[in-house]
């Protein structure tokens, strides 16, 4: 699947919830805005 | 990360294919630093669906290095989840994706030997694989770890 941007979720809970049963891992990026 | 790494087409494709990603602003939400036990950004953490951490990376990484990191994360989590055949397949992929990465390629070979051993149950797979780490990357940290 190729898209033009990463489909970031807004919260960790959302990402964790969506990962259930998908076989996909959760990726968390902690960032400071510049 | 936001300027170079995440806009990269290969990174976009790799993350969207294999991960459910969340981007968390530590300035707006400082509590996430406590929750994830870090005081630095960027910090990248990979978890399984139970929320168990398999790997983290602190500090900037470029597109190629990020994909290499994430490929290793997938191997490690498959191993932790005892999905050994899957881990071996992912480790073979990681060996390719880390090619030329002085920091991560030896690690990929190291974990491929572990996955091969776990998947087959044959100790020789581990010793042969680790011998290869020592032969190919004699000055690496992973050669030292494999030299038992």
Backbone of each chain as nested JSON, in Angstrom:
{
  "chains": [
    {"id": "A", "residues": [
      {"number": 1, "name": "UNK", "atoms": {"N": [0.849, -1.183, 0.0], "CA": [0.0, 0.0, 0.0], "C": [0.891, 1.242, 0.0]}},
      {"number": 2, "name": "UNK", "atoms": {"N": [0.714, 2.105, -0.922], "CA": [1.503, 3.336, -0.985], "C": [0.554, 4.529, -0.86]}},
      {"number": 3, "name": "UNK", "atoms": {"N": [0.79, 5.36, 0.129], "CA": [0.018, 6.592, 0.259], "C": [1.005, 7.736, 0.359]}},
      {"number": 4, "name": "UNK", "atoms": {"N": [0.493, 8.958, 0.318], "CA": [1.413, 10.093, 0.287], "C": [1.788, 10.598, 1.659]}},
      {"number": 5, "name": "UNK", "atoms": {"N": [1.243, 9.996, 2.712], "CA": [1.652, 10.415, 4.05], "C": [1.389, 9.31, 5.064]}},
      {"number": 6, "name": "UNK", "atoms": {"N": [2.064, 9.432, 6.192], "CA": [1.859, 8.467, 7.27], "C": [0.535, 8.773, 7.947]}},
      {"number": 7, "name": "UNK", "atoms": {"N": [-0.21, 7.72, 8.206], "CA": [-1.522, 7.89, 8.833], "C": [-1.36, 7.879, 10.363]}},
      {"number": 8, "name": "UNK", "atoms": {"N": [-0.873, 9.006, 10.882], "CA": [-0.622, 9.096, 12.334], "C": [-1.932, 9.122, 13.095]}},
      {"number": 9, "name": "UNK", "atoms": {"N": [-1.983, 8.368, 14.204], "CA": [-3.106, 8.474, 15.125], "C": [-2.748, 9.51, 16.186]}},
      {"number": 10, "name": "UNK", "atoms": {"N": [-3.771, 10.101, 16.778], "CA": [-3.534, 11.216, 17.705], "C": [-3.166, 10.758, 19.105]}},
      {"number": 11, "name": "UNK", "atoms": {"N": [-3.551, 9.542, 19.461], "CA": [-3.259, 9.073, 20.823], "C": [-2.695, 7.66, 20.783]}},
      {"number": 12, "name": "UNK", "atoms": {"N": [-1.972, 7.334, 21.845], "CA": [-1.442, 5.981, 21.995], "C": [-2.588, 4.98, 22.133]}},
      {"number": 13, "name": "UNK", "atoms": {"N": [-3.605, 5.356, 22.888], "CA": [-4.732, 4.44, 23.098], "C": [-5.404, 4.093, 21.768]}},
      {"number": 14, "name": "UNK", "atoms": {"N": [-5.536, 5.065, 20.917], "CA": [-6.158, 4.824, 19.613], "C": [-5.319, 3.846, 18.788]}},
      {"number": 15, "name": "UNK", "atoms": {"N": [-4.014, 4.078, 18.774], "CA": [-3.133, 3.189, 18.005], "C": [-3.163, 1.771, 18.57]}},
      {"number": 16, "name": "UNK", "atoms": {"N": [-3.112, 1.679, 19.881], "CA": [-3.138, 0.369, 20.527], "C": [-4.455, -0.345, 20.222]}},
      {"number": 17, "name": "UNK", "atoms": {"N": [-5.531, 0.383, 20.309], "CA": [-6.844, -0.208, 20.027], "C": [-6.945, -0.689, 18.598]}},
      {"number": 18, "name": "UNK", "atoms": {"N": [-6.474, 0.115, 17.675], "CA": [-6.58, -0.253, 16.261], "C": [-5.666, -1.405, 15.89]}},
      {"number": 19, "name": "UNK", "atoms": {"N": [-4.63, -1.619, 16.679], "CA": [-3.687, -2.693, 16.34], "C": [-4.221, -4.079, 16.704]}},
      {"number": 20, "name": "UNK", "atoms": {"N": [-5.234, -4.119, 17.558], "CA": [-5.727, -5.41, 18.046], "C": [-6.158, -6.315, 16.893]}},
      {"number": 21, "name": "UNK", "atoms": {"N": [-5.582, -7.487, 16.856], "CA": [-5.995, -8.489, 15.877], "C": [-5.532, -8.242, 14.459]}},
      {"number": 22, "name": "UNK", "atoms": {"N": [-4.735, -7.208, 14.262], "CA": [-4.311, -6.881, 12.899], "C": [-2.941, -7.474, 12.556]}},
      {"number": 23, "name": "UNK", "atoms": {"N": [-2.182, -7.862, 13.576], "CA": [-0.816, -8.317, 13.335], "C": [0.145, -7.163, 13.098]}},
      {"number": 24, "name": "UNK", "atoms": {"N": [-0.364, -5.953, 13.2], "CA": [0.508, -4.787, 13.017], "C": [0.932, -4.26, 14.386]}},
      {"number": 25, "name": "UNK", "atoms": {"N": [2.138, -3.757, 14.43], "CA": [2.701, -3.276, 15.684], "C": [2.37, -1.805, 15.883]}},
      {"number": 26, "name": "UNK", "atoms": {"N": [2.48, -1.374, 17.124], "CA": [2.246, 0.035, 17.444], "C": [3.583, 0.768, 17.389]}},
      {"number": 27, "name": "UNK", "atoms": {"N": [3.582, 1.874, 16.69], "CA": [4.768, 2.724, 16.609], "C": [4.431, 4.064, 17.266]}},
      {"number": 28, "name": "UNK", "atoms": {"N": [5.18, 4.416, 18.293], "CA": [4.948, 5.68, 18.99], "C": [6.118, 6.606, 18.697]}},
      {"number": 29, "name": "UNK", "atoms": {"N": [5.81, 7.803, 18.248], "CA": [6.84, 8.816, 18.02], "C": [6.595, 9.954, 19.006]}},
      {"number": 30, "name": "UNK", "atoms": {"N": [7.514, 10.122, 19.943], "CA": [7.438, 11.238, 20.884], "C": [8.271, 12.379, 20.309]}},
      {"number": 31, "name": "UNK", "atoms": {"N": [7.65, 13.519, 20.128], "CA": [8.366, 14.616, 19.473], "C": [8.124, 15.936, 20.188]}},
      {"number": 32, "name": "UNK", "atoms": {"N": [9.076, 16.849, 19.982], "CA": [8.917, 18.229, 20.434], "C": [8.772, 19.082, 19.185]}},
      {"number": 33, "name": "UNK", "atoms": {"N": [7.734, 19.867, 19.07], "CA": [7.593, 20.694, 17.879], "C": [8.695, 21.731, 17.799]}},
      {"number": 34, "name": "UNK", "atoms": {"N": [9.178, 21.976, 16.593], "CA": [10.269, 22.945, 16.428], "C": [9.702, 24.273, 15.945]}}
    ]},
    {"id": "B", "residues": [
      {"number": 1, "name": "UNK", "atoms": {"N": [13.045, 14.653, 12.234], "CA": [12.314, 13.494, 11.718], "C": [11.196, 13.96, 10.772]}},
      {"number": 2, "name": "UNK", "atoms": {"N": [10.508, 15.012, 11.205], "CA": [9.377, 15.502, 10.43], "C": [9.781, 16.165, 9.125]}},
      {"number": 3, "name": "UNK", "atoms": {"N": [11.029, 16.657, 9.063], "CA": [11.465, 17.377, 7.861], "C": [11.983, 16.453, 6.778]}},
      {"number": 4, "name": "UNK", "atoms": {"N": [12.671, 15.405, 7.168], "CA": [13.324, 14.537, 6.179], "C": [12.837, 13.092, 6.247]}},
      {"number": 5, "name": "UNK", "atoms": {"N": [12.825, 12.525, 7.438], "CA": [12.587, 11.083, 7.565], "C": [11.139, 10.709, 7.243]}},
      {"number": 6, "name": "UNK", "atoms": {"N": [10.193, 11.35, 7.903], "CA": [8.81, 10.928, 7.725], "C": [8.204, 11.259, 6.357]}},
      {"number": 7, "name": "UNK", "atoms": {"N": [8.663, 12.316, 5.678], "CA": [8.129, 12.541, 4.319], "C": [8.694, 11.583, 3.27]}},
      {"number": 8, "name": "UNK", "atoms": {"N": [9.692, 10.787, 3.62], "CA": [10.324, 9.876, 2.655], "C": [9.327, 8.802, 2.205]}},
      {"number": 9, "name": "UNK", "atoms": {"N": [9.237, 8.586, 0.917], "CA": [8.23, 7.675, 0.365], "C": [8.392, 6.247, 0.873]}},
      {"number": 10, "name": "UNK", "atoms": {"N": [9.623, 5.79, 0.998], "CA": [9.855, 4.417, 1.476], "C": [9.452, 4.279, 2.949]}},
      {"number": 11, "name": "UNK", "atoms": {"N": [9.709, 5.323, 3.713], "CA": [9.323, 5.32, 5.126], "C": [7.795, 5.312, 5.255]}},
      {"number": 12, "name": "UNK", "atoms": {"N": [7.144, 6.145, 4.484], "CA": [5.671, 6.204, 4.504], "C": [5.091, 4.826, 4.194]}},
      {"number": 13, "name": "UNK", "atoms": {"N": [5.607, 4.224, 3.163], "CA": [5.09, 2.922, 2.732], "C": [5.352, 1.864, 3.807]}},
      {"number": 14, "name": "UNK", "atoms": {"N": [6.542, 1.862, 4.36], "CA": [6.911, 0.838, 5.348], "C": [6.067, 0.979, 6.617]}},
      {"number": 15, "name": "UNK", "atoms": {"N": [5.92, 2.201, 7.102], "CA": [5.148, 2.408, 8.335], "C": [3.677, 2.08, 8.107]}},
      {"number": 16, "name": "UNK", "atoms": {"N": [3.116, 2.564, 7.041], "CA": [1.696, 2.308, 6.815], "C": [1.405, 0.822, 6.581]}},
      {"number": 17, "name": "UNK", "atoms": {"N": [2.388, 0.107, 6.052], "CA": [2.177, -1.313, 5.774], "C": [2.256, -2.172, 7.029]}},
      {"number": 18, "name": "UNK", "atoms": {"N": [3.094, -1.776, 7.967], "CA": [3.401, -2.696, 9.078], "C": [3.078, -2.178, 10.472]}},
      {"number": 19, "name": "UNK", "atoms": {"N": [2.67, -0.936, 10.588], "CA": [2.493, -0.345, 11.922], "C": [1.196, 0.453, 12.01]}},
      {"number": 20, "name": "UNK", "atoms": {"N": [0.721, 0.59, 13.252], "CA": [-0.303, 1.589, 13.569], "C": [0.443, 2.683, 14.33]}},
      {"number": 21, "name": "UNK", "atoms": {"N": [0.703, 3.798, 13.677], "CA": [1.566, 4.814, 14.294], "C": [0.801, 5.907, 15.049]}},
      {"number": 22, "name": "UNK", "atoms": {"N": [1.404, 6.361, 16.133], "CA": [0.856, 7.497, 16.89], "C": [1.969, 8.511, 17.111]}},
      {"number": 23, "name": "UNK", "atoms": {"N": [1.654, 9.768, 16.86], "CA": [2.637, 10.838, 17.022], "C": [2.188, 11.684, 18.211]}},
      {"number": 24, "name": "UNK", "atoms": {"N": [3.052, 11.764, 19.244], "CA": [2.641, 12.405, 20.487], "C": [3.554, 13.594, 20.801]}},
      {"number": 25, "name": "UNK", "atoms": {"N": [2.931, 14.737, 20.978], "CA": [3.635, 15.989, 21.238], "C": [3.92, 16.104, 22.748]}},
      {"number": 26, "name": "UNK", "atoms": {"N": [5.218, 16.059, 23.116], "CA": [5.565, 16.046, 24.541], "C": [5.482, 17.428, 25.172]}},
      {"number": 27, "name": "UNK", "atoms": {"N": [5.396, 18.474, 24.356], "CA": [5.248, 19.823, 24.911], "C": [3.784, 20.042, 25.31]}},
      {"number": 28, "name": "UNK", "atoms": {"N": [2.882, 19.666, 24.436], "CA": [1.461, 19.797, 24.763], "C": [1.024, 18.773, 25.806]}},
      {"number": 29, "name": "UNK", "atoms": {"N": [1.685, 17.607, 25.786], "CA": [1.293, 16.519, 26.694], "C": [2.526, 15.967, 27.408]}},
      {"number": 30, "name": "UNK", "atoms": {"N": [3.077, 16.735, 28.335], "CA": [4.314, 16.301, 29.004], "C": [4.161, 14.987, 29.771]}},
      {"number": 31, "name": "UNK", "atoms": {"N": [2.947, 14.608, 30.103], "CA": [2.732, 13.362, 30.85], "C": [3.165, 12.133, 30.046]}},
      {"number": 32, "name": "UNK", "atoms": {"N": [3.224, 12.263, 28.721], "CA": [3.624, 11.083, 27.93], "C": [5.097, 10.739, 28.157]}},
      {"number": 33, "name": "UNK", "atoms": {"N": [5.892, 11.748, 28.523], "CA": [7.311, 11.458, 28.807], "C": [7.421, 10.57, 30.048]}},
      {"number": 34, "name": "UNK", "atoms": {"N": [6.6, 10.835, 31.016], "CA": [6.587, 9.995, 32.223], "C": [6.055, 8.613, 31.881]}},
      {"number": 35, "name": "UNK", "atoms": {"N": [4.966, 8.575, 31.139], "CA": [4.329, 7.292, 30.81], "C": [5.301, 6.379, 30.047]}},
      {"number": 36, "name": "UNK", "atoms": {"N": [6.03, 6.972, 29.097], "CA": [6.946, 6.158, 28.28], "C": [8.38, 6.164, 28.821]}},
      {"number": 37, "name": "UNK", "atoms": {"N": [8.572, 6.79, 29.98], "CA": [9.844, 6.768, 30.691], "C": [10.991, 7.26, 29.803]}},
      {"number": 38, "name": "UNK", "atoms": {"N": [10.833, 8.467, 29.332], "CA": [11.904, 9.084, 28.544], "C": [11.918, 10.58, 28.813]}},
      {"number": 39, "name": "UNK", "atoms": {"N": [13.064, 11.183, 28.611], "CA": [13.154, 12.631, 28.773], "C": [13.777, 13.266, 27.539]}},
      {"number": 40, "name": "UNK", "atoms": {"N": [13.675, 12.569, 26.405], "CA": [14.332, 13.081, 25.219], "C": [13.462, 12.855, 23.997]}},
      {"number": 41, "name": "UNK", "atoms": {"N": [13.602, 13.743, 23.038], "CA": [12.928, 13.547, 21.761], "C": [13.936, 13.756, 20.641]}},
      {"number": 42, "name": "UNK", "atoms": {"N": [13.75, 13.168, 19.472], "CA": [12.691, 12.188, 19.235], "C": [12.983, 10.853, 19.902]}},
      {"number": 43, "name": "UNK", "atoms": {"N": [11.924, 10.238, 20.408], "CA": [12.003, 8.867, 20.901], "C": [10.968, 8.051, 20.135]}},
      {"number": 44, "name": "UNK", "atoms": {"N": [11.42, 6.954, 19.599], "CA": [10.536, 6.077, 18.828], "C": [10.441, 4.749, 19.561]}},
      {"number": 45, "name": "UNK", "atoms": {"N": [9.224, 4.327, 19.832], "CA": [8.988, 3.098, 20.586], "C": [8.093, 2.19, 19.762]}},
      {"number": 46, "name": "UNK", "atoms": {"N": [8.456, 0.923, 19.697], "CA": [7.623, -0.062, 19.003], "C": [7.103, -1.069, 20.017]}},
      {"number": 47, "name": "UNK", "atoms": {"N": [5.795, -1.298, 19.978], "CA": [5.141, -2.219, 20.909], "C": [4.336, -3.263, 20.144]}},
      {"number": 48, "name": "UNK", "atoms": {"N": [4.086, -4.376, 20.815], "CA": [3.142, -5.327, 20.228], "C": [1.722, -4.876, 20.589]}},
      {"number": 49, "name": "UNK", "atoms": {"N": [0.73, -5.638, 20.168], "CA": [-0.643, -5.169, 20.358], "C": [-1.076, -5.212, 21.819]}},
      {"number": 50, "name": "UNK", "atoms": {"N": [-0.263, -5.875, 22.664], "CA": [-0.542, -5.867, 24.1], "C": [0.112, -4.664, 24.778]}},
      {"number": 51, "name": "UNK", "atoms": {"N": [0.81, -3.855, 23.993], "CA": [1.466, -2.677, 24.551], "C": [2.822, -2.975, 25.154]}},
      {"number": 52, "name": "UNK", "atoms": {"N": [3.351, -4.163, 24.877], "CA": [4.682, -4.498, 25.397], "C": [5.745, -3.946, 24.458]}},
      {"number": 53, "name": "UNK", "atoms": {"N": [6.704, -3.25, 25.043], "CA": [7.739, -2.598, 24.241], "C": [8.756, -3.605, 23.722]}},
      {"number": 54, "name": "UNK", "atoms": {"N": [9.069, -3.5, 22.413], "CA": [10.054, -4.386, 21.809], "C": [11.342, -3.686, 21.457]}},
      {"number": 55, "name": "UNK", "atoms": {"N": [11.242, -2.389, 21.254], "CA": [12.447, -1.651, 20.864], "C": [12.178, -0.153, 20.971]}},
      {"number": 56, "name": "UNK", "atoms": {"N": [13.235, 0.593, 21.306], "CA": [13.112, 2.044, 21.249], "C": [14.389, 2.649, 20.679]}},
      {"number": 57, "name": "UNK", "atoms": {"N": [14.214, 3.796, 20.06], "CA": [15.335, 4.525, 19.471], "C": [15.236, 5.966, 19.931]}},
      {"number": 58, "name": "UNK", "atoms": {"N": [16.329, 6.486, 20.453], "CA": [16.34, 7.871, 20.911], "C": [17.31, 8.671, 20.062]}},
      {"number": 59, "name": "UNK", "atoms": {"N": [16.88, 9.827, 19.635], "CA": [17.702, 10.678, 18.777], "C": [17.285, 10.538, 17.318]}},
      {"number": 60, "name": "UNK", "atoms": {"N": [17.741, 11.498, 16.53], "CA": [17.355, 11.544, 15.121], "C": [17.899, 10.348, 14.342]}},
      {"number": 61, "name": "UNK", "atoms": {"N": [17.087, 9.802, 13.465], "CA": [17.556, 8.814, 12.489], "C": [17.002, 9.185, 11.115]}},
      {"number": 62, "name": "UNK", "atoms": {"N": [17.801, 8.966, 10.093], "CA": [17.384, 9.24, 8.724], "C": [16.461, 8.144, 8.207]}},
      {"number": 63, "name": "UNK", "atoms": {"N": [15.965, 8.306, 6.987], "CA": [14.997, 7.359, 6.432], "C": [15.497, 5.907, 6.39]}},
      {"number": 64, "name": "UNK", "atoms": {"N": [16.686, 5.704, 5.858], "CA": [17.21, 4.336, 5.74], "C": [17.416, 3.713, 7.114]}},
      {"number": 65, "name": "UNK", "atoms": {"N": [17.921, 4.521, 8.035], "CA": [18.179, 4.02, 9.388], "C": [16.868, 3.736, 10.125]}},
      {"number": 66, "name": "UNK", "atoms": {"N": [15.858, 4.556, 9.882], "CA": [14.58, 4.3, 10.551], "C": [13.981, 2.973, 10.078]}},
      {"number": 67, "name": "UNK", "atoms": {"N": [14.004, 2.745, 8.775], "CA": [13.466, 1.48, 8.262], "C": [14.261, 0.304, 8.835]}},
      {"number": 68, "name": "UNK", "atoms": {"N": [15.569, 0.474, 8.933], "CA": [16.396, -0.584, 9.531], "C": [15.997, -0.823, 10.988]}},
      {"number": 69, "name": "UNK", "atoms": {"N": [15.818, 0.26, 11.731], "CA": [15.384, 0.164, 13.133], "C": [14.054, -0.582, 13.24]}},
      {"number": 70, "name": "UNK", "atoms": {"N": [13.12, -0.174, 12.401], "CA": [11.779, -0.758, 12.485], "C": [11.789, -2.225, 12.073]}},
      {"number": 71, "name": "UNK", "atoms": {"N": [12.665, -2.558, 11.13], "CA": [12.752, -3.974, 10.72], "C": [13.281, -4.807, 11.891]}},
      {"number": 72, "name": "UNK", "atoms": {"N": [14.235, -4.261, 12.627], "CA": [14.752, -4.973, 13.806], "C": [13.694, -5.065, 14.898]}},
      {"number": 73, "name": "UNK", "atoms": {"N": [12.911, -4.035, 15.039], "CA": [11.83, -4.065, 16.03], "C": [10.863, -5.201, 15.723]}},
      {"number": 74, "name": "UNK", "atoms": {"N": [10.558, -5.391, 14.468], "CA": [9.621, -6.458, 14.082], "C": [10.208, -7.831, 14.41]}},
      {"number": 75, "name": "UNK", "atoms": {"N": [11.497, -7.985, 14.186], "CA": [12.161, -9.254, 14.518], "C": [12.088, -9.506, 16.021]}},
      {"number": 76, "name": "UNK", "atoms": {"N": [12.465, -8.49, 16.795], "CA": [12.526, -8.661, 18.246], "C": [11.156, -8.986, 18.824]}},
      {"number": 77, "name": "UNK", "atoms": {"N": [10.138, -8.32, 18.337], "CA": [8.8, -8.559, 18.89], "C": [8.297, -9.944, 18.49]}},
      {"number": 78, "name": "UNK", "atoms": {"N": [8.589, -10.381, 17.276], "CA": [8.209, -11.748, 16.88], "C": [8.913, -12.768, 17.773]}},
      {"number": 79, "name": "UNK", "atoms": {"N": [10.164, -12.51, 18.114], "CA": [10.88, -13.409, 19.024], "C": [10.234, -13.393, 20.415]}},
      {"number": 80, "name": "UNK", "atoms": {"N": [9.95, -12.2, 20.92], "CA": [9.334, -12.103, 22.252], "C": [7.969, -12.799, 22.275]}},
      {"number": 81, "name": "UNK", "atoms": {"N": [7.271, -12.732, 21.144], "CA": [5.945, -13.363, 21.058], "C": [6.041, -14.856, 20.708]}},
      {"number": 82, "name": "UNK", "atoms": {"N": [7.271, -15.375, 20.61], "CA": [7.524, -16.796, 20.298], "C": [7.006, -17.193, 18.915]}},
      {"number": 83, "name": "UNK", "atoms": {"N": [6.913, -16.232, 18.019], "CA": [6.516, -16.502, 16.632], "C": [7.805, -16.697, 15.829]}},
      {"number": 84, "name": "UNK", "atoms": {"N": [8.422, -17.847, 16.018], "CA": [9.803, -18.015, 15.562], "C": [9.948, -18.109, 14.039]}},
      {"number": 85, "name": "UNK", "atoms": {"N": [9.02, -18.786, 13.376], "CA": [9.107, -18.834, 11.908], "C": [8.94, -17.433, 11.327]}},
      {"number": 86, "name": "UNK", "atoms": {"N": [8.003, -16.707, 11.885], "CA": [7.801, -15.323, 11.436], "C": [9.047, -14.493, 11.714]}},
      {"number": 87, "name": "UNK", "atoms": {"N": [9.629, -14.702, 12.893], "CA": [10.844, -13.954, 13.266], "C": [11.973, -14.232, 12.276]}},
      {"number": 88, "name": "UNK", "atoms": {"N": [12.089, -15.487, 11.861], "CA": [13.156, -15.826, 10.916], "C": [12.939, -15.129, 9.568]}},
      {"number": 89, "name": "UNK", "atoms": {"N": [11.711, -15.143, 9.099], "CA": [11.409, -14.439, 7.84], "C": [11.703, -12.951, 7.956]}},
      {"number": 90, "name": "UNK", "atoms": {"N": [11.297, -12.364, 9.071], "CA": [11.538, -10.932, 9.287], "C": [13.025, -10.637, 9.447]}},
      {"number": 91, "name": "UNK", "atoms": {"N": [13.741, -11.579, 10.062], "CA": [15.187, -11.38, 10.242], "C": [15.907, -11.419, 8.896]}},
      {"number": 92, "name": "UNK", "atoms": {"N": [15.469, -12.315, 8.012], "CA": [16.06, -12.343, 6.668], "C": [15.812, -11.007, 5.958]}},
      {"number": 93, "name": "UNK", "atoms": {"N": [14.612, -10.473, 6.15], "CA": [14.285, -9.172, 5.568], "C": [15.145, -8.075, 6.2]}},
      {"number": 94, "name": "UNK", "atoms": {"N": [15.332, -8.161, 7.503], "CA": [16.105, -7.152, 8.213], "C": [17.574, -7.154, 7.783]}},
      {"number": 95, "name": "UNK", "atoms": {"N": [18.102, -8.337, 7.507], "CA": [19.477, -8.423, 7.002], "C": [19.608, -7.615, 5.709]}},
      {"number": 96, "name": "UNK", "atoms": {"N": [18.599, -7.682, 4.869], "CA": [18.63, -6.907, 3.621], "C": [18.454, -5.402, 3.901]}},
      {"number": 97, "name": "UNK", "atoms": {"N": [17.519, -5.089, 4.794], "CA": [17.186, -3.676, 5.033], "C": [18.261, -2.934, 5.829]}},
      {"number": 98, "name": "UNK", "atoms": {"N": [19.138, -3.672, 6.498], "CA": [20.213, -3.025, 7.26], "C": [21.538, -3.034, 6.5]}},
      {"number": 99, "name": "UNK", "atoms": {"N": [21.529, -3.543, 5.293], "CA": [22.778, -3.702, 4.533], "C": [23.559, -2.389, 4.459]}},
      {"number": 100, "name": "UNK", "atoms": {"N": [24.815, -2.433, 4.86], "CA": [25.661, -1.236, 4.808], "C": [25.531, -0.34, 6.02]}},
      {"number": 101, "name": "UNK", "atoms": {"N": [24.625, -0.668, 6.942], "CA": [24.422, 0.116, 8.165], "C": [25.345, -0.467, 9.227]}},
      {"number": 102, "name": "UNK", "atoms": {"N": [26.451, 0.229, 9.501], "CA": [27.483, -0.32, 10.394], "C": [26.952, -0.621, 11.784]}},
      {"number": 103, "name": "UNK", "atoms": {"N": [25.953, 0.157, 12.195], "CA": [25.392, -0.029, 13.538], "C": [24.412, -1.193, 13.605]}},
      {"number": 104, "name": "UNK", "atoms": {"N": [23.607, -1.363, 12.556], "CA": [22.472, -2.285, 12.652], "C": [22.624, -3.583, 11.874]}},
      {"number": 105, "name": "UNK", "atoms": {"N": [23.466, -3.59, 10.852], "CA": [23.6, -4.825, 10.069], "C": [24.146, -5.982, 10.916]}},
      {"number": 106, "name": "UNK", "atoms": {"N": [25.184, -5.759, 11.725], "CA": [25.642, -6.873, 12.567], "C": [24.554, -7.365, 13.517]}},
      {"number": 107, "name": "UNK", "atoms": {"N": [23.746, -6.438, 14.011], "CA": [22.656, -6.828, 14.916], "C": [21.632, -7.69, 14.19]}},
      {"number": 108, "name": "UNK", "atoms": {"N": [21.343, -7.338, 12.949], "CA": [20.377, -8.125, 12.173], "C": [20.874, -9.562, 11.985]}},
      {"number": 109, "name": "UNK", "atoms": {"N": [22.149, -9.703, 11.703], "CA": [22.723, -11.05, 11.567], "C": [22.657, -11.806, 12.902]}},
      {"number": 110, "name": "UNK", "atoms": {"N": [22.926, -11.083, 13.982], "CA": [22.9, -11.699, 15.315], "C": [21.506, -12.277, 15.59]}},
      {"number": 111, "name": "UNK", "atoms": {"N": [20.487, -11.463, 15.395], "CA": [19.125, -11.901, 15.719], "C": [18.603, -12.908, 14.711]}},
      {"number": 112, "name": "UNK", "atoms": {"N": [19.123, -12.864, 13.48], "CA": [18.718, -13.893, 12.521], "C": [19.191, -15.269, 13.002]}},
      {"number": 113, "name": "UNK", "atoms": {"N": [20.386, -15.327, 13.553], "CA": [20.886, -16.601, 14.084], "C": [20.008, -17.084, 15.233]}},
      {"number": 114, "name": "UNK", "atoms": {"N": [19.581, -16.135, 16.074], "CA": [18.71, -16.5, 17.196], "C": [17.373, -17.033, 16.67]}},
      {"number": 115, "name": "UNK", "atoms": {"N": [16.816, -16.34, 15.695], "CA": [15.529, -16.762, 15.133], "C": [15.652, -18.127, 14.463]}},
      {"number": 116, "name": "UNK", "atoms": {"N": [16.761, -18.324, 13.767], "CA": [16.991, -19.604, 13.085], "C": [17.072, -20.736, 14.116]}},
      {"number": 117, "name": "UNK", "atoms": {"N": [17.765, -20.467, 15.191], "CA": [17.884, -21.435, 16.281], "C": [16.524, -21.729, 16.913]}},
      {"number": 118, "name": "UNK", "atoms": {"N": [15.79, -20.682, 17.22], "CA": [14.475, -20.86, 17.855], "C": [13.507, -21.596, 16.926]}},
      {"number": 119, "name": "UNK", "atoms": {"N": [13.539, -21.253, 15.655], "CA": [12.605, -21.863, 14.704], "C": [12.935, -23.326, 14.456]}},
      {"number": 120, "name": "UNK", "atoms": {"N": [14.218, -23.654, 14.46], "CA": [14.638, -25.019, 14.111], "C": [14.876, -25.905, 15.331]}},
      {"number": 121, "name": "UNK", "atoms": {"N": [15.22, -25.286, 16.442], "CA": [15.583, -26.055, 17.636], "C": [16.992, -26.616, 17.586]}},
      {"number": 122, "name": "UNK", "atoms": {"N": [17.74, -26.221, 16.558], "CA": [19.102, -26.738, 16.401], "C": [20.143, -25.707, 16.849]}},
      {"number": 123, "name": "UNK", "atoms": {"N": [20.911, -26.079, 17.864], "CA": [21.909, -25.171, 18.399], "C": [22.976, -24.783, 17.39]}},
      {"number": 124, "name": "UNK", "atoms": {"N": [23.2, -25.667, 16.413], "CA": [24.226, -25.367, 15.41], "C": [23.848, -24.147, 14.572]}},
      {"number": 125, "name": "UNK", "atoms": {"N": [22.543, -23.932, 14.416], "CA": [22.099, -22.738, 13.67], "C": [22.568, -21.468, 14.387]}},
      {"number": 126, "name": "UNK", "atoms": {"N": [22.521, -21.522, 15.707], "CA": [22.957, -20.36, 16.491], "C": [24.473, -20.179, 16.393]}},
      {"number": 127, "name": "UNK", "atoms": {"N": [25.207, -21.258, 16.599], "CA": [26.674, -21.123, 16.581], "C": [27.173, -20.754, 15.186]}},
      {"number": 128, "name": "UNK", "atoms": {"N": [26.582, -21.354, 14.144], "CA": [26.989, -20.997, 12.775], "C": [26.65, -19.54, 12.467]}},
      {"number": 129, "name": "UNK", "atoms": {"N": [25.461, -19.127, 12.871], "CA": [25.037, -17.752, 12.611], "C": [25.897, -16.748, 13.347]}},
      {"number": 130, "name": "UNK", "atoms": {"N": [26.218, -17.063, 14.572], "CA": [27.055, -16.139, 15.347], "C": [28.497, -16.154, 14.841]}},
      {"number": 131, "name": "UNK", "atoms": {"N": [28.95, -17.311, 14.37], "CA": [30.286, -17.33, 13.748], "C": [30.329, -16.381, 12.549]}},
      {"number": 132, "name": "UNK", "atoms": {"N": [29.218, -16.349, 11.815], "CA": [29.143, -15.455, 10.652], "C": [29.198, -13.989, 11.09]}},
      {"number": 133, "name": "UNK", "atoms": {"N": [28.561, -13.679, 12.213], "CA": [28.622, -12.303, 12.741], "C": [30.07, -11.933, 13.046]}},
      {"number": 134, "name": "UNK", "atoms": {"N": [30.76, -12.854, 13.691], "CA": [32.159, -12.591, 14.075], "C": [33.042, -12.453, 12.834]}},
      {"number": 135, "name": "UNK", "atoms": {"N": [32.779, -13.295, 11.826], "CA": [33.6, -13.257, 10.607], "C": [33.33, -11.999, 9.784]}},
      {"number": 136, "name": "UNK", "atoms": {"N": [32.049, -11.633, 9.67], "CA": [31.692, -10.512, 8.792], "C": [31.902, -9.148, 9.45]}},
      {"number": 137, "name": "UNK", "atoms": {"N": [31.677, -9.126, 10.778], "CA": [31.733, -7.836, 11.484], "C": [32.61, -7.971, 12.728]}},
      {"number": 138, "name": "UNK", "atoms": {"N": [33.885, -8.28, 12.531], "CA": [34.735, -8.641, 13.679], "C": [34.904, -7.534, 14.717]}},
      {"number": 139, "name": "UNK", "atoms": {"N": [34.745, -6.288, 14.318], "CA": [34.971, -5.191, 15.262], "C": [33.669, -4.631, 15.841]}},
      {"number": 140, "name": "UNK", "atoms": {"N": [32.576, -5.304, 15.56], "CA": [31.287, -4.78, 16.024], "C": [30.996, -5.245, 17.445]}},
      {"number": 141, "name": "UNK", "atoms": {"N": [30.145, -4.506, 18.079], "CA": [29.659, -4.863, 19.407], "C": [28.969, -6.236, 19.369]}},
      {"number": 142, "name": "UNK", "atoms": {"N": [28.297, -6.518, 18.256], "CA": [27.54, -7.77, 18.146], "C": [28.457, -8.973, 17.973]}},
      {"number": 143, "name": "UNK", "atoms": {"N": [29.626, -8.758, 17.402], "CA": [30.609, -9.849, 17.333], "C": [31.065, -10.216, 18.737]}},
      {"number": 144, "name": "UNK", "atoms": {"N": [31.232, -9.196, 19.572], "CA": [31.631, -9.44, 20.958], "C": [30.549, -10.235, 21.688]}},
      {"number": 145, "name": "UNK", "atoms": {"N": [29.295, -9.875, 21.432], "CA": [28.192, -10.582, 22.088], "C": [28.075, -12.012, 21.585]}},
      {"number": 146, "name": "UNK", "atoms": {"N": [28.463, -12.228, 20.315], "CA": [28.342, -13.565, 19.731], "C": [29.522, -14.461, 20.095]}},
      {"number": 147, "name": "UNK", "atoms": {"N": [30.556, -13.847, 20.63], "CA": [31.797, -14.604, 20.906], "C": [31.704, -15.199, 22.315]}},
      {"number": 148, "name": "UNK", "atoms": {"N": [30.938, -16.287, 22.431], "CA": [30.736, -16.897, 23.754], "C": [31.417, -18.267, 23.843]}}
    ]}
  ]
}
